[in-house]
Amino acid sequence: MRTIDPVLVTAIEALLGEAGIPLLVADQNIATVEGSIGAFPRRILVPSEQLDAARRLVIAAGLGHELTSPR
């Protein structure tokens, strides 16, 4: 998932964290450095073996439209 929305990042972190799915928010530092112009989206990454479970959770939470690509 890629997003410039920090609220969405926090929501996904909480959703996946509650399910015990590890994640990495990539590009968070560059997004902070560039200010709040939204030029650099943050990427939310999960281990490949957790990808299907993470996608199911995001879809069940009504956020499936935010996923980078359908599977």
Order of alpha helices (4+ residues) and beta strands (2+ residues): beta-alpha-beta-alpha-beta-alpha
